[in-house]
């Protein structure tokens, strides 16, 4: 519980730090540096995942779940106030429920109700009008990021629970995921262009 609290506090401060210190930089470059640090941390576990198939699979998942997600997430700060970025990330639980229901072809009303409750605050703010300085482009970028993360979470869980799932452990899987994420963000930064 202490680690969860520490992670939550660090994450809470990141909204303001990104908006005040990093918004003038290319979001793809910021995402690449952030993901390169994570990839370096997990690098000792890279060799543990055997076979090109699982490595490529986890790298591709990481490219979407972390790489594309961070590029879109950080780009949204150019169009939204920091508190709006924090507020509109609450749609992620709704996406998790909807994607999970679609993947499993079942409908879980209780899960949907819980997720809907989590997004009620965001919906109320959107209904009253966008916050000053906010643009729909930022909201769309952020929702793209939320979808990447939600879908990635569910796919990762399915892969880990499958009988044929790679058994390299969480660190080995994350090592390949962060490598894929860093690669995607690096290629996006090198390509340039606007978001």
C-alpha positions as CSV (number, residue, x, y, z in Angstrom):
1,X,0.0,0.0,0.0
2,X,2.9,2.3,0.7
3,X,4.3,1.8,-2.8
4,X,0.9,2.5,-4.3
5,X,0.7,5.8,-2.3
6,X,4.2,6.8,-3.4
7,X,3.4,6.0,-7.0
8,X,0.2,8.0,-6.8
9,X,1.9,11.0,-5.4
10,X,4.6,11.0,-8.0
11,X,2.0,10.6,-10.7
12,X,-0.1,13.5,-9.2
13,X,2.8,15.9,-9.4
14,X,3.6,14.9,-13.0
15,X,0.6,16.8,-14.4
16,X,1.9,20.1,-13.3
17,X,5.5,19.4,-14.0
18,X,4.8,18.4,-17.6
19,X,2.5,21.4,-18.2
20,X,5.0,24.0,-16.7
21,X,8.3,22.5,-17.8
22,X,7.9,20.3,-20.8
23,X,5.0,21.6,-22.9
24,X,7.3,23.6,-25.2
25,X,9.3,20.5,-26.2
26,X,8.3,18.0,-28.9
27,X,5.9,15.5,-27.1
28,X,7.4,12.6,-29.1
29,X,10.9,13.5,-27.8
30,X,9.7,13.9,-24.2
31,X,8.0,10.5,-24.5
32,X,11.1,9.0,-26.0
33,X,13.3,10.2,-23.1
34,X,10.8,9.1,-20.5
35,X,10.5,5.7,-22.0
36,X,14.2,5.4,-22.6
37,X,14.7,5.8,-18.8
38,X,12.2,3.1,-18.1
39,X,13.7,0.8,-20.8
40,X,17.2,1.3,-19.2
41,X,15.8,0.4,-15.8
42,X,14.4,-2.9,-17.1
43,X,17.3,-3.6,-19.5
44,X,18.8,-6.3,-17.2
45,X,15.7,-8.5,-17.8
46,X,15.7,-8.2,-21.7
47,X,17.4,-11.6,-22.3
48,X,15.0,-13.5,-20.1
49,X,12.2,-13.7,-22.6
50,X,13.0,-16.6,-25.0
51,X,12.1,-16.6,-28.7
52,X,11.5,-13.9,-31.2
53,X,7.7,-14.4,-31.2
54,X,7.1,-13.4,-27.5
55,X,9.8,-10.6,-27.7
56,X,8.2,-9.1,-30.8
57,X,4.7,-9.5,-29.4
58,X,5.5,-7.7,-26.1
59,X,7.5,-5.0,-27.9
60,X,4.6,-4.3,-30.2
61,X,2.2,-4.2,-27.3
62,X,4.5,-1.8,-25.4
63,X,4.8,0.4,-28.6
64,X,1.0,1.0,-28.4
65,X,0.3,0.8,-24.6
66,X,3.2,3.0,-23.5
67,X,4.8,4.5,-26.7
68,X,1.8,5.8,-28.5
69,X,0.0,6.4,-25.3
70,X,2.7,8.7,-23.9
71,X,3.1,10.6,-27.3
72,X,-0.6,11.3,-27.3
73,X,-0.8,12.0,-23.6
74,X,2.1,14.5,-23.6
75,X,0.8,16.2,-26.8
76,X,-2.5,16.8,-25.1
77,X,-0.8,19.3,-22.7
78,X,-0.4,21.7,-25.6
79,X,-4.2,22.0,-25.9
80,X,-5.4,21.5,-22.3
81,X,-4.7,22.9,-18.8
82,X,-2.9,20.4,-16.6
83,X,-6.0,19.9,-14.4
84,X,-8.1,19.0,-17.4
85,X,-5.5,16.4,-18.5
86,X,-5.8,14.9,-15.0
87,X,-9.6,15.1,-15.1
88,X,-10.1,13.5,-18.5
89,X,-7.8,10.6,-17.8
90,X,-10.7,9.2,-15.6
91,X,-12.3,7.9,-18.8
92,X,-9.7,5.0,-18.8
93,X,-11.8,2.8,-16.5
94,X,-14.8,3.1,-18.8
95,X,-12.6,2.1,-21.8
96,X,-11.3,-0.9,-19.8
97,X,-14.8,-2.1,-19.1
98,X,-16.0,-1.5,-22.7
99,X,-13.0,-3.2,-24.3
100,X,-13.1,-6.1,-21.9
101,X,-16.8,-6.6,-22.6
102,X,-16.1,-6.5,-26.3
103,X,-13.1,-9.0,-26.1
104,X,-15.1,-11.4,-23.9
105,X,-18.4,-10.9,-25.7
106,X,-20.2,-10.4,-22.4
107,X,-21.8,-7.5,-20.7
108,X,-21.1,-6.8,-17.0
109,X,-23.5,-4.1,-15.8
110,X,-21.9,-3.9,-12.4
111,X,-18.5,-3.1,-13.9
112,X,-20.0,-0.6,-16.3
113,X,-21.8,1.1,-13.5
114,X,-18.6,1.4,-11.4
115,X,-16.7,2.7,-14.5
116,X,-19.5,5.2,-15.3
117,X,-19.3,6.5,-11.7
118,X,-15.6,7.1,-12.2
119,X,-16.2,9.2,-15.3
120,X,-19.2,11.2,-13.9
121,X,-17.0,14.1,-12.8
122,X,-15.4,14.4,-16.2
123,X,-18.7,14.3,-18.0
124,X,-20.1,17.0,-15.7
125,X,-17.3,19.3,-16.5
126,X,-17.5,18.6,-20.3
127,X,-21.3,19.2,-20.1
128,X,-20.8,22.6,-18.5
129,X,-18.3,23.5,-21.2
130,X,-14.6,23.0,-21.7
131,X,-12.3,24.5,-19.2
132,X,-10.7,27.9,-20.2
133,X,-7.8,27.2,-22.6
134,X,-9.0,23.7,-23.4
135,X,-9.5,22.5,-27.0
136,X,-11.3,19.5,-28.4
137,X,-8.1,18.5,-30.1
138,X,-6.5,18.0,-26.6
139,X,-9.4,15.9,-25.4
140,X,-9.2,13.7,-28.5
141,X,-5.5,13.2,-28.1
142,X,-6.0,12.3,-24.5
143,X,-8.8,9.9,-25.2
144,X,-6.6,8.2,-27.8
145,X,-4.0,7.8,-25.0
146,X,-6.6,6.4,-22.7
147,X,-7.7,3.9,-25.3
148,X,-4.1,2.8,-25.9
149,X,-3.5,2.2,-22.2
150,X,-6.8,0.5,-21.5
151,X,-6.5,-1.8,-24.5
152,X,-2.9,-2.6,-23.6
153,X,-3.8,-3.5,-20.1
154,X,-6.4,-5.9,-21.2
155,X,-4.3,-7.5,-23.9
156,X,-1.4,-7.9,-21.5
157,X,-3.6,-9.6,-19.0
158,X,-5.0,-12.0,-21.6
159,X,-1.5,-12.9,-22.8
160,X,-0.2,-13.5,-19.3
161,X,-3.2,-15.7,-18.3
162,X,-3.1,-17.8,-21.6
163,X,-1.6,-21.3,-21.2
164,X,0.9,-20.4,-23.9
165,X,1.7,-17.1,-22.4
166,X,5.4,-16.1,-22.0
167,X,6.7,-17.0,-18.5
168,X,9.6,-14.5,-18.3
169,X,8.0,-12.8,-15.4
170,X,6.6,-9.3,-15.2
171,X,10.1,-7.6,-15.4
172,X,11.1,-9.5,-18.5
173,X,7.8,-8.7,-20.2
174,X,8.0,-5.0,-19.2
175,X,11.6,-4.8,-20.5
176,X,10.5,-5.8,-24.0
177,X,7.4,-3.6,-23.7
178,X,9.5,-0.5,-22.8
179,X,12.0,-1.3,-25.6
180,X,9.1,-1.3,-28.1
181,X,7.6,1.9,-26.6
182,X,10.9,3.7,-26.7
183,X,11.5,2.6,-30.3
184,X,8.1,3.9,-31.4
185,X,8.5,7.2,-29.6
186,X,12.0,7.6,-31.0
187,X,10.8,6.9,-34.6
188,X,8.0,9.3,-34.1
189,X,10.3,12.0,-32.8
190,X,12.7,11.4,-35.7
191,X,9.9,11.7,-38.2
192,X,8.8,15.1,-36.8
193,X,5.6,16.8,-37.9
194,X,2.7,18.2,-35.9
195,X,0.3,16.5,-33.6
